[in-house]
């Protein structure tokens, strides 16, 4: 990937967030809507096609990171020294360039990913407070395309992470 810059551009949007917390449980929800466009690439042009550069010089195009809607949310519950939580991430799809179409004029398919986490805390021991955690990301092993390689300056397809297991320990001494 070669960096490049636009002469003019803008990004605008709105984000709404809600958080609720009780002694034994909590939840959160975020929703965002946005639009980001720019025109006239002024550096890094050597890696781009002449017709694409000419079009972008006279038109505002969506940026490769433009995703109209995104959302995330989750909840957790405390069960003694354990905390069980789950969350999700949703995206309406990043931009791509359809065959024969204007640069970044289409969107990839939407995606949603679910994650879970179990945490155990050991307090007041000889080592201070220790926390053990097991996290399972992308619970349903949903294979999704973030970029298909056709966007402006993208160059190669990129996929979201597959099902992943993390195990860790941390402490405060």
Residue pairs with C-beta under 8 A, 6 or more apart in sequence:
1 153
1 154
1 155
1 156
2 44
2 46
2 47
2 153
3 43
3 44
4 41
4 43
4 44
4 45
4 47
4 48
4 153
5 41
5 42
5 43
5 44
6 38
6 39
6 40
6 41
6 42
7 38
7 39
7 40
7 41
7 42
8 38
8 39
8 40
9 36
9 37
9 38
9 39
9 60
9 63
10 36
10 37
10 38
11 34
11 35
11 36
11 63
12 34
12 35
12 36
13 32
13 33
13 34
13 35
14 32
14 33
14 34
15 30
15 31
15 32
16 30
16 31
16 32
17 28
17 29
17 30
17 31
18 28
18 29
18 30
19 26
19 27
19 28
20 26
20 27
20 28
23 78
24 77
24 78
25 75
25 76
25 77
25 78
26 75
26 76
27 73
27 74
27 75
27 76
28 72
28 73
28 74
28 75
29 71
29 72
29 73
30 71
30 72
30 73
31 69
31 70
31 71
32 69
32 70
32 71
33 68
33 69
34 66
34 67
34 68
34 70
35 62
35 66
35 68
36 62
36 63
36 65
36 66
37 60
37 61
37 62
37 63
37 66
38 60
38 61
38 63
39 56
39 57
39 58
39 59
39 60
39 61
40 56
40 57
41 48
41 53
41 56
41 57
41 152
44 153
45 53
47 153
47 155
48 152
48 153
52 103
52 152
55 61
55 102
55 103
56 103
56 152
59 102
61 102
61 103
61 104
61 105
61 152
62 95
62 104
62 105
63 95
63 104
63 152
64 94
64 95
64 104
64 147
64 151
64 152
64 153
64 154
65 94
65 95
66 94
66 95
66 104
67 91
67 92
67 93
67 94
67 95
67 107
68 92
68 107
69 90
69 91
69 92
70 89
70 90
70 91
70 92
71 88
71 89
71 90
72 87
72 88
72 89
72 90
73 87
73 88
74 85
74 86
74 87
74 88
74 115
75 85
75 86
75 87
76 83
76 84
76 85
76 86
77 83
77 84
77 85
81 120
81 121
81 122
81 123
82 118
82 119
82 120
83 117
83 118
83 119
83 121
84 116
84 117
84 118
85 116
85 117
85 118
85 119
86 114
86 115
86 116
86 117
87 114
87 115
87 117
88 112
88 113
88 114
88 115
89 112
89 113
89 115
90 110
90 111
90 112
91 110
91 111
91 112
92 107
92 110
93 107
93 108
93 109
93 110
93 111
94 107
94 108
94 146
94 147
94 151
95 104
95 105
95 106
95 107
95 108
95 151
96 104
96 106
96 107
96 108
96 147
96 148
96 150
96 151
97 103
97 104
97 105
97 106
97 150
97 151
97 152
98 105
98 106
98 150
103 151
103 152
104 151
104 152
108 145
108 146
108 147
108 148
109 144
109 145
111 142
111 144
111 145
111 160
112 142
113 137
113 138
113 142
113 144
113 160
114 138
114 139
114 140
115 135
115 136
115 137
115 138
115 139
116 135
116 136
116 139
117 133
117 134
117 135
117 136
118 133
118 134
118 135
119 131
119 132
119 133
120 131
120 132
120 133
121 129
121 130
121 131
121 132
122 129
122 130
122 131
122 132
123 129
127 171
127 173
128 171
128 172
128 173
129 171
129 172
130 169
130 170
130 171
131 169
131 170
131 171
132 167
132 168
132 169
133 166
133 167
133 168
133 169
133 170
134 165
134 166
134 167
135 165
135 166
135 167
135 168
136 163
136 164
136 165
136 166
137 161
137 163
137 164
137 165
137 166
138 160
138 161
138 162
138 163
138 164
139 163
140 163
141 162
141 163
142 160
143 159
143 160
143 162
144 159
144 160
145 157
145 158
145 159
145 160
146 158
146 159
146 160
147 154
147 156
147 157
147 158
148 154
148 157
149 155
149 156
149 157
